[in-house]
Amino acid sequence: MSDFSLELNEDQLQIQKWVHDFAENVVRPAAHEWDEREETPWPIIQEAAKIGIYSLDFIATSFLDPTGLQMALVLEEMSWGDAGISLAIFGSTLAVAGIMANGTPEQQAEWIPQCFGTPDDIKLAAFGVSEADAGSDVSSLKTRAEYDSAKDEWVLNGTKTWITNGGLANTHVIVASVDPTLGSRGQASFIIPEGTAGISQGQKFKKMGIRASHTAEVVLQDCRIPGRLLLGGKDRLDERLARAREGKRTSTQAAMATFEASRPLVGAQAVGIARAATEYALDYAKERKQFGRPIIENQAIAFKLADMRMRTDAARLLVWRAAWMAANKKPFTSGEGSMSKLYAGETAVWVTEQAIQILGGYGYVRDYPVERWHRDSKIYTIFEGTSEIQRLVISRAISGIHIH
């Protein structure tokens, strides 16, 4: 008998069903309203907190699943319900990933619970890397953090953009440059707690999709924080900077450590959108009649649906592989994390477009959800590394050549 299995265990199946029921009964019925309102769906986040989905315990349990699959399962189901609301609920986990990747055990224990709060006092968190001139190229961040040794404080200045929960969050994790001459190796992550002077929300963006998720600029103007809020601590930073200046290898830089952990989970969200569109289009094709028969009986439609299902399943398998590898500390020697996010994102865009085509005129109007799913899907080829950047990561990994 082989130990190899693609079957989910009992715990995973139960959690998958529990989250799916929430997505089906609470999230999906509210999706159209919050997409139209373009506001953070606080009542839905509160419902999620009340039943335990939006909580430190649930997120920690999901991330600690030894197979690596539980968080991927959760995000697929929630995005099947609605990607924008799912991001509103789980956007805080990006900051959590940043703290986990770069913080000391003491910092993790102190700050990760504050990213969630309690069901009676919900908190949100935000992770800020991107800037107007530093999206894909995170090595060119202009946000600076300078150390004031007399006061043991860091002073941050700059503007972050396209930040999920930006300015709305209670806790911000900000990646800033401490030595611009070192590029990405001269960066560090900082925690900015609620109530800190010098941090504010800039422009809130009106977006094509995922409109229930708040996206805005975060402006830092002489924002002072205690020295202890440098993730990882000053000794570790000084040691890393010294190694970088000597041209020696350093540990993974601050932003990439977070992205590497999260790319398969972004892929899982895209799989959820693709699955939703495939199921909806299949049901429609069975019911919709033209020329005296259901349109599913036409090869043009049936083959389209076959490809939609095949690509969605293939995307899920790439996501599961990368999630399992990450959980089991297997290095992404061929860019497997990027593969999962790249293929799932592009699959979601393609599948949702086919769903619109199958529904025809109905697919193009807002009374039906497929046009929203198509709008939502596009961001998955852009954020947390564009499709072009993912291909760069993969091609460098498989060739060993520094491709530009």
DOBAMAR-835975 format. One record per residue (C-alpha): residue number from 1; residue in one letter; chain; y, z, x. Coordinates in nm, 4 decimals. Last residue first. Example, Ala and Ser with C-alpha at 12.3 -4.5 7.8 and 13.67 -1.06 7.14 Angstrom:
BEGIN
resi, resn, chain, v, w, u
2, S, A, -0.1060, 0.7140, 1.3670
1, A, A, -0.4500, 0.7800, 1.2300
//
This chain:
BEGIN
resi, resn, chain, v, w, u
404, H, A, 4.0545, -1.7000, 1.5671
403, I, A, 3.6883, -1.6798, 1.6761
402, H, A, 3.6065, -1.4179, 1.9375
401, I, A, 3.2505, -1.5284, 2.0139
400, G, A, 2.9446, -1.3084, 1.9672
399, S, A, 2.8158, -1.5797, 1.7372
398, I, A, 2.6676, -1.3825, 1.4452
397, A, A, 2.9277, -1.1066, 1.4474
396, R, A, 3.2268, -1.3331, 1.5114
395, S, A, 3.1195, -1.5615, 1.2265
394, I, A, 3.0713, -1.2679, 0.9904
393, V, A, 3.4058, -1.1034, 1.0655
392, L, A, 3.5930, -1.4364, 1.0429
391, R, A, 3.4169, -1.5196, 0.7158
390, Q, A, 3.5252, -1.1811, 0.5795
389, I, A, 3.8824, -1.2505, 0.6951
388, E, A, 3.8872, -1.5833, 0.5088
387, S, A, 3.7476, -1.4221, 0.1925
386, T, A, 4.0380, -1.1782, 0.2088
385, G, A, 3.9848, -0.8242, 0.3400
384, E, A, 4.0113, -0.5115, 0.1307
383, F, A, 4.1932, -0.7143, -0.1325
382, I, A, 4.1818, -1.0935, -0.1663
381, T, A, 3.8563, -1.2507, -0.2887
380, Y, A, 3.7957, -0.9508, -0.5157
379, I, A, 4.1463, -0.9929, -0.6571
378, K, A, 4.0315, -1.3076, -0.8377
377, S, A, 3.7771, -1.1315, -1.0590
376, D, A, 4.0283, -0.9539, -1.2829
375, R, A, 4.1877, -1.2774, -1.4036
374, H, A, 3.8421, -1.4223, -1.4760
373, W, A, 3.7359, -1.1030, -1.6521
372, R, A, 4.0518, -1.1186, -1.8601
371, E, A, 3.9766, -1.4802, -1.9608
370, V, A, 3.6219, -1.3728, -2.0523
369, P, A, 3.7312, -1.0921, -2.2857
368, Y, A, 3.7878, -1.2879, -2.6077
367, D, A, 4.0978, -1.2416, -2.8245
366, R, A, 4.2962, -1.3191, -2.5090
365, V, A, 4.2464, -1.6935, -2.5424
364, Y, A, 4.0964, -1.9332, -2.2883
363, G, A, 3.7303, -1.8599, -2.3533
362, Y, A, 3.7740, -1.9356, -2.7223
361, G, A, 3.8928, -2.2856, -2.6334
360, G, A, 3.5654, -2.3564, -2.4537
359, L, A, 3.3261, -2.0611, -2.4571
358, I, A, 3.1013, -2.2272, -2.1998
357, Q, A, 3.4013, -2.3251, -1.9860
356, I, A, 3.5372, -1.9697, -1.9906
355, A, A, 3.1960, -1.8409, -1.8817
354, Q, A, 3.1899, -2.0957, -1.5995
353, E, A, 3.5236, -1.9585, -1.4753
352, T, A, 3.3845, -1.6061, -1.4931
351, V, A, 3.0861, -1.7095, -1.2811
350, W, A, 3.2970, -1.8778, -1.0114
349, V, A, 3.5426, -1.5900, -0.9671
348, A, A, 3.2653, -1.3272, -0.9765
347, T, A, 3.0584, -1.5273, -0.7265
346, E, A, 3.3525, -1.5463, -0.4851
345, G, A, 3.3848, -1.1694, -0.4908
344, A, A, 3.0097, -1.1045, -0.4658
343, Y, A, 2.9676, -1.3463, -0.1762
342, L, A, 3.2575, -1.2097, 0.0284
341, K, A, 3.1919, -0.8400, -0.0439
340, S, A, 2.8236, -0.8595, 0.0435
339, M, A, 2.8751, -1.0799, 0.3481
338, S, A, 3.1493, -0.8492, 0.4782
337, G, A, 2.9132, -0.5528, 0.4765
336, E, A, 2.6395, -0.7656, 0.6347
335, G, A, 2.8637, -0.8712, 0.9228
334, S, A, 2.5680, -0.9870, 1.1310
333, T, A, 2.5184, -0.6711, 1.3393
332, F, A, 2.6250, -0.4439, 1.0533
331, P, A, 2.4871, -0.1356, 1.2269
330, K, A, 2.2186, 0.0657, 1.0437
329, K, A, 2.3489, 0.4163, 0.9765
328, N, A, 2.1086, 0.4716, 0.6858
327, A, A, 2.3830, 0.4947, 0.4240
326, A, A, 2.5583, 0.1862, 0.5650
325, M, A, 2.2340, -0.0156, 0.5757
324, W, A, 2.1473, 0.0789, 0.2172
323, A, A, 2.4950, -0.0217, 0.0953
322, A, A, 2.4716, -0.3500, 0.2874
321, R, A, 2.1295, -0.4335, 0.1412
320, W, A, 2.2337, -0.3292, -0.2095
319, V, A, 2.5463, -0.5464, -0.1958
318, L, A, 2.3508, -0.8494, -0.0703
317, L, A, 2.0954, -0.7941, -0.3491
316, R, A, 2.3723, -0.7682, -0.6078
315, A, A, 2.5252, -1.0965, -0.4937
314, A, A, 2.1889, -1.2710, -0.5270
313, D, A, 2.1518, -1.1354, -0.8816
312, T, A, 2.4974, -1.2644, -0.9774
311, R, A, 2.4271, -1.6004, -0.8151
310, M, A, 2.1012, -1.6438, -1.0062
309, R, A, 2.2489, -1.5366, -1.3397
308, M, A, 2.5417, -1.7773, -1.3152
307, D, A, 2.3129, -2.0562, -1.1907
306, A, A, 2.0811, -2.0169, -1.4900
305, L, A, 2.3840, -2.0002, -1.7220
304, K, A, 2.5107, -2.3354, -1.5909
303, F, A, 2.1615, -2.4779, -1.6289
302, A, A, 2.1527, -2.3719, -1.9954
301, I, A, 2.4977, -2.5149, -2.0716
300, A, A, 2.4511, -2.8676, -1.9337
299, Q, A, 2.0840, -2.8496, -2.0314
298, N, A, 2.1784, -2.8331, -2.3991
297, E, A, 1.9656, -2.5913, -2.5995
296, I, A, 2.2100, -2.3096, -2.5165
295, I, A, 2.4639, -2.4985, -2.7364
294, P, A, 2.2838, -2.3783, -3.0496
293, R, A, 2.1927, -2.6770, -3.2702
292, G, A, 2.3433, -2.8995, -3.5421
291, F, A, 2.5853, -3.1051, -3.3344
290, Q, A, 2.7493, -2.7827, -3.2112
289, K, A, 2.6290, -2.4314, -3.2785
288, R, A, 2.7466, -2.1117, -3.1070
287, E, A, 2.4964, -1.8264, -3.1400
286, K, A, 2.2732, -1.8689, -2.8330
285, A, A, 2.5644, -1.9881, -2.6192
284, Y, A, 2.7700, -1.6818, -2.7166
283, D, A, 2.4963, -1.4405, -2.6117
282, L, A, 2.4616, -1.6222, -2.2781
281, A, A, 2.8393, -1.6283, -2.2235
280, Y, A, 2.8632, -1.2530, -2.2817
279, E, A, 2.5733, -1.1727, -2.0511
278, T, A, 2.7072, -1.3940, -1.7716
277, A, A, 3.0614, -1.2594, -1.8052
276, A, A, 2.9516, -0.8961, -1.7895
275, R, A, 2.7223, -0.9686, -1.4949
274, A, A, 3.0017, -1.1378, -1.3003
273, I, A, 3.2362, -0.8442, -1.3637
272, G, A, 2.9739, -0.5903, -1.2543
271, V, A, 2.8901, -0.7947, -0.9442
270, A, A, 3.2600, -0.7861, -0.8489
269, Q, A, 3.2535, -0.4064, -0.8687
268, A, A, 2.9440, -0.3957, -0.6479
267, G, A, 3.1212, -0.6113, -0.3881
266, V, A, 3.3986, -0.3533, -0.3644
265, L, A, 3.1244, -0.0981, -0.3007
264, P, A, 2.9769, -0.3184, -0.0274
263, R, A, 3.3238, -0.3304, 0.1346
262, S, A, 3.3909, 0.0453, 0.1206
261, A, A, 3.2320, 0.1893, 0.4337
260, E, A, 3.3548, -0.0893, 0.6612
259, F, A, 3.6999, -0.0702, 0.5020
258, T, A, 3.7438, 0.2994, 0.5831
257, A, A, 3.6469, 0.2731, 0.9490
256, M, A, 3.8623, -0.0416, 0.9670
255, A, A, 4.1816, 0.1458, 0.8798
254, A, A, 4.1539, 0.4201, 1.1419
253, Q, A, 4.0268, 0.2317, 1.4466
252, T, A, 3.6593, 0.2420, 1.5365
251, S, A, 3.6012, 0.4644, 1.8397
250, T, A, 3.7527, 0.3645, 2.1704
249, R, A, 3.6297, 0.1413, 2.4508
248, K, A, 3.8185, 0.1633, 2.7792
247, G, A, 4.1323, -0.0332, 2.8681
246, E, A, 4.2985, 0.2620, 3.0382
245, R, A, 4.5606, 0.2691, 2.7626
244, A, A, 4.2825, 0.2745, 2.5024
243, R, A, 4.1112, 0.5706, 2.6713
242, A, A, 4.4390, 0.7651, 2.6772
241, L, A, 4.5018, 0.6801, 2.3113
240, R, A, 4.1573, 0.8125, 2.2130
239, E, A, 4.2046, 1.1366, 2.4067
238, D, A, 4.5488, 1.1895, 2.2568
237, L, A, 4.4096, 1.1268, 1.9076
236, R, A, 4.1213, 1.3709, 1.9549
235, D, A, 4.3550, 1.6399, 2.0794
234, K, A, 4.6034, 1.5691, 1.7993
233, G, A, 4.3663, 1.6340, 1.5094
232, G, A, 4.1091, 1.4168, 1.3320
231, L, A, 4.3411, 1.3328, 1.0450
230, L, A, 4.6989, 1.4224, 1.1346
229, L, A, 4.7839, 1.6815, 0.8674
228, R, A, 4.7649, 1.9710, 1.1185
227, G, A, 5.0915, 1.8532, 1.2768
226, P, A, 5.2860, 1.9500, 0.9646
225, I, A, 5.4437, 1.6636, 0.7653
224, R, A, 5.7894, 1.5102, 0.7780
223, C, A, 5.8827, 1.1930, 0.5876
222, D, A, 6.1892, 1.0486, 0.7575
221, Q, A, 6.1857, 0.7775, 0.4908
220, L, A, 5.8423, 0.6660, 0.3730
219, V, A, 5.8285, 0.4159, 0.0846
218, V, A, 5.5035, 0.3521, -0.1014
217, E, A, 5.4913, 0.0168, -0.2787
216, A, A, 5.2952, -0.0211, -0.5997
215, T, A, 4.9653, -0.0920, -0.7718
214, H, A, 4.8532, 0.1067, -1.0802
213, S, A, 4.5134, -0.0022, -1.2160
212, A, A, 4.5128, -0.0952, -1.5844
211, R, A, 4.6247, -0.4454, -1.4779
210, I, A, 4.3087, -0.5357, -1.2899
209, G, A, 4.4421, -0.8944, -1.3229
208, M, A, 4.7434, -1.1197, -1.2717
207, K, A, 4.9616, -0.8332, -1.1571
206, K, A, 5.2971, -0.6731, -1.2293
205, F, A, 5.3738, -0.4726, -0.9164
204, K, A, 5.5483, -0.1354, -0.9083
203, Q, A, 5.8327, -0.1500, -0.6566
202, G, A, 5.8939, 0.1580, -0.4455
201, Q, A, 5.7315, 0.4960, -0.5042
200, S, A, 5.8586, 0.7795, -0.2899
199, I, A, 5.7831, 0.9792, 0.0244
198, G, A, 6.0623, 1.1573, 0.2129
197, A, A, 6.0083, 1.5128, 0.0923
196, T, A, 5.6494, 1.6283, 0.0449
195, G, A, 5.5787, 1.7471, -0.3101
194, E, A, 5.2157, 1.6333, -0.3181
193, P, A, 5.0543, 1.6210, 0.0239
192, I, A, 5.0885, 1.3476, 0.2848
191, I, A, 4.7688, 1.3172, 0.4861
190, F, A, 4.7891, 1.1117, 0.8039
189, S, A, 4.5740, 0.8401, 0.9582
188, A, A, 4.6170, 0.7102, 1.3139
187, Q, A, 4.7016, 0.3821, 1.4873
186, G, A, 4.7252, 0.2880, 1.8551
185, R, A, 4.3905, 0.1084, 1.8631
184, S, A, 4.5184, -0.1300, 1.5924
183, G, A, 4.7894, -0.2580, 1.8250
182, L, A, 4.8063, -0.0670, 2.1552
181, T, A, 5.1751, -0.1361, 2.2253
180, P, A, 5.2604, -0.0003, 1.8784
179, D, A, 5.1710, 0.3582, 1.9842
178, V, A, 5.1687, 0.6038, 1.6912
177, S, A, 5.1188, 0.3323, 1.4301
176, A, A, 5.0611, 0.4484, 1.0744
175, V, A, 4.7711, 0.4742, 0.8275
174, I, A, 4.8713, 0.6807, 0.5227
173, V, A, 4.6478, 0.9030, 0.3106
172, H, A, 4.8484, 0.9975, 0.0011
171, T, A, 4.7783, 1.2993, -0.2185
170, N, A, 4.9264, 1.3513, -0.5656
169, A, A, 4.9118, 0.9799, -0.6395
168, L, A, 5.1674, 0.7907, -0.8477
167, G, A, 5.3595, 0.6690, -0.5424
166, G, A, 5.0792, 0.4236, -0.4673
165, N, A, 4.7852, 0.4625, -0.7097
164, T, A, 4.6368, 0.1470, -0.5501
163, I, A, 4.8757, 0.0387, -0.2745
162, W, A, 4.9926, -0.3234, -0.2701
161, T, A, 5.2677, -0.2301, -0.0197
160, K, A, 5.3372, 0.0327, 0.2434
159, T, A, 5.6936, 0.0855, 0.3637
158, G, A, 5.7969, 0.2577, 0.6858
157, N, A, 5.8925, 0.5875, 0.8462
156, L, A, 5.6738, 0.8894, 0.9246
155, V, A, 5.7769, 1.2026, 1.1143
154, W, A, 5.4909, 1.4169, 1.2451
153, E, A, 5.5530, 1.7875, 1.2912
152, D, A, 5.4770, 2.0468, 1.5590
151, K, A, 5.8409, 2.1650, 1.5359
150, A, A, 5.9389, 2.1220, 1.9009
149, S, A, 5.6654, 1.8604, 1.9495
148, D, A, 5.8187, 1.6165, 1.7019
147, Y, A, 5.5488, 1.3478, 1.6953
146, E, A, 5.6387, 0.9996, 1.5778
145, A, A, 5.4542, 0.8105, 1.3039
144, R, A, 5.5608, 0.4503, 1.2573
143, T, A, 5.5030, 0.2044, 0.9751
142, K, A, 5.5273, -0.1394, 1.1375
141, L, A, 5.1586, -0.2264, 1.1126
140, S, A, 5.0618, -0.5289, 1.3233
139, S, A, 4.6964, -0.4457, 1.3916
138, V, A, 4.6216, -0.4545, 1.0176
137, D, A, 4.6344, -0.8352, 1.0234
136, S, A, 4.4840, -0.9132, 0.6816
135, G, A, 4.7802, -0.7499, 0.5127
134, A, A, 5.0453, -0.6687, 0.7699
133, D, A, 5.3806, -0.8382, 0.7055
132, A, A, 5.4502, -0.6836, 0.3619
131, E, A, 5.2419, -0.3791, 0.4515
130, S, A, 4.8814, -0.2804, 0.3870
129, V, A, 4.7355, 0.0549, 0.4969
128, G, A, 4.7954, 0.3187, 0.2294
127, F, A, 4.5096, 0.5112, 0.0678
126, A, A, 4.5987, 0.6808, -0.2613
125, A, A, 4.4852, 0.9986, -0.4377
124, L, A, 4.4915, 1.1143, -0.7997
123, K, A, 4.4868, 1.4655, -0.9438
122, I, A, 4.3638, 1.5825, -1.2837
121, D, A, 4.4529, 1.9351, -1.3957
120, D, A, 4.2285, 2.0404, -1.6850
119, P, A, 3.9371, 1.8192, -1.5737
118, T, A, 3.9930, 1.9515, -1.2181
117, G, A, 4.1721, 1.8164, -0.9083
116, F, A, 4.0398, 1.4857, -0.7793
115, C, A, 4.1986, 1.4107, -0.4389
114, Q, A, 4.2507, 1.7838, -0.3898
113, P, A, 3.8740, 1.8317, -0.3528
112, I, A, 3.8858, 1.5904, -0.0529
111, W, A, 4.1670, 1.7808, 0.1170
110, E, A, 4.0443, 2.1185, 0.2353
109, A, A, 3.6759, 2.0514, 0.3021
108, Q, A, 3.7497, 1.7156, 0.4661
107, Q, A, 4.0220, 1.8702, 0.6791
106, E, A, 3.7837, 2.1422, 0.7990
105, P, A, 3.5093, 1.8876, 0.8742
104, T, A, 3.7640, 1.6926, 1.0835
103, G, A, 3.9124, 1.3780, 0.9297
102, N, A, 3.8737, 1.0096, 1.0221
101, A, A, 3.5957, 0.8483, 0.8189
100, M, A, 3.5686, 1.1178, 0.5502
99, I, A, 3.9460, 1.1331, 0.5022
98, G, A, 3.9711, 0.7548, 0.4724
97, A, A, 3.6703, 0.7418, 0.2381
96, V, A, 3.8373, 1.0060, 0.0187
95, A, A, 4.1565, 0.7963, 0.0175
94, L, A, 3.9534, 0.4996, -0.1016
93, T, A, 3.7771, 0.7288, -0.3531
92, S, A, 4.1057, 0.7835, -0.5363
91, G, A, 4.0870, 0.4328, -0.6818
90, F, A, 3.7767, 0.5393, -0.8785
89, I, A, 3.9199, 0.6014, -1.2250
88, A, A, 4.2065, 0.3503, -1.2141
87, L, A, 3.9752, 0.1074, -1.0369
86, S, A, 3.7223, 0.1379, -1.3199
85, I, A, 4.0022, 0.0897, -1.5739
84, G, A, 4.1000, -0.2371, -1.4064
83, A, A, 3.7402, -0.3524, -1.3578
82, D, A, 3.6381, -0.3065, -1.7205
81, G, A, 3.3020, -0.2131, -1.8739
80, W, A, 3.0952, -0.4222, -1.6316
79, S, A, 3.3309, -0.2715, -1.3741
78, M, A, 3.1982, 0.0728, -1.4690
77, E, A, 2.8363, -0.0407, -1.4493
76, E, A, 2.8788, -0.2097, -1.1107
75, L, A, 3.0732, 0.0875, -0.9763
74, V, A, 2.8023, 0.3377, -1.0713
73, L, A, 2.5204, 0.1252, -0.9282
72, A, A, 2.7071, 0.0787, -0.5990
71, M, A, 2.7717, 0.4534, -0.5844
70, Q, A, 2.4000, 0.5182, -0.6300
69, L, A, 2.2697, 0.2597, -0.3854
68, G, A, 2.3043, 0.4234, -0.0451
67, T, A, 1.9297, 0.4962, -0.0372
66, P, A, 1.9980, 0.8477, 0.0934
65, D, A, 2.2279, 0.9232, -0.2046
64, L, A, 2.5086, 1.1194, -0.0370
63, F, A, 2.7849, 0.8913, -0.1694
62, S, A, 2.6706, 0.9451, -0.5290
61, T, A, 2.6372, 1.3216, -0.4914
60, A, A, 2.9833, 1.3394, -0.3344
59, I, A, 3.1359, 1.1238, -0.6103
58, F, A, 2.9731, 1.3347, -0.8817
57, D, A, 3.0686, 1.6668, -0.7266
56, L, A, 3.4241, 1.5550, -0.6487
55, S, A, 3.4881, 1.4618, -1.0087
54, Y, A, 3.5745, 1.1616, -1.2235
53, I, A, 3.2300, 1.1045, -1.3748
52, G, A, 3.1984, 1.4671, -1.4857
51, I, A, 3.2072, 1.4465, -1.8669
50, K, A, 3.5614, 1.5816, -1.8872
49, A, A, 3.6787, 1.3895, -1.5803
48, A, A, 3.5756, 1.0544, -1.7309
47, E, A, 3.7439, 1.1472, -2.0598
46, Q, A, 4.0581, 1.2447, -1.8656
45, I, A, 4.0504, 0.9136, -1.6773
44, I, A, 4.0217, 0.7368, -2.0142
43, P, A, 4.3196, 0.9268, -2.1594
42, W, A, 4.5235, 0.8572, -1.8410
41, P, A, 4.4844, 0.4784, -1.8615
40, T, A, 4.7365, 0.3882, -1.5874
39, E, A, 4.9666, 0.1248, -1.7359
38, E, A, 4.9666, -0.2528, -1.7666
37, R, A, 5.0009, -0.2232, -2.1465
36, E, A, 4.8129, -0.5484, -2.2142
35, D, A, 4.5303, -0.4634, -1.9757
34, W, A, 4.5299, -0.1120, -2.1177
33, E, A, 4.4773, -0.2373, -2.4736
32, H, A, 4.2179, -0.5014, -2.3831
31, A, A, 4.0015, -0.2541, -2.1899
30, A, A, 3.9875, 0.0280, -2.4451
29, P, A, 3.6637, -0.0840, -2.6186
28, R, A, 3.5116, -0.1566, -2.2744
27, V, A, 3.5815, 0.1860, -2.1264
26, V, A, 3.4671, 0.4343, -2.3902
25, N, A, 3.1404, 0.3227, -2.5534
24, E, A, 3.0088, 0.0583, -2.3130
23, A, A, 3.1393, 0.2038, -1.9869
22, F, A, 3.0375, 0.5567, -2.0893
21, D, A, 2.6905, 0.4313, -2.1888
20, H, A, 2.6662, 0.2412, -1.8590
19, V, A, 2.7542, 0.5571, -1.6655
18, W, A, 2.4725, 0.7544, -1.8292
17, K, A, 2.2289, 0.4615, -1.8005
16, Q, A, 2.2937, 0.4184, -1.4258
15, I, A, 2.2750, 0.7944, -1.3780
14, Q, A, 1.9325, 0.8073, -1.5446
13, L, A, 1.8044, 0.5045, -1.3522
12, Q, A, 1.9252, 0.6488, -1.0222
11, D, A, 1.7569, 0.9822, -1.0892
10, E, A, 1.4285, 0.8120, -1.1847
9, N, A, 1.4136, 0.5938, -0.8735
8, L, A, 1.5339, 0.2338, -0.8624
7, E, A, 1.2696, -0.0251, -0.7852
6, L, A, 1.3274, -0.2562, -0.4897
5, S, A, 1.0256, -0.1178, -0.3077
4, F, A, 0.8784, -0.1175, 0.0421
3, D, A, 0.6324, 0.1631, 0.1129
2, S, A, 0.3472, -0.0868, 0.1216
1, M, A, 0.0000, 0.0000, 0.0000
//
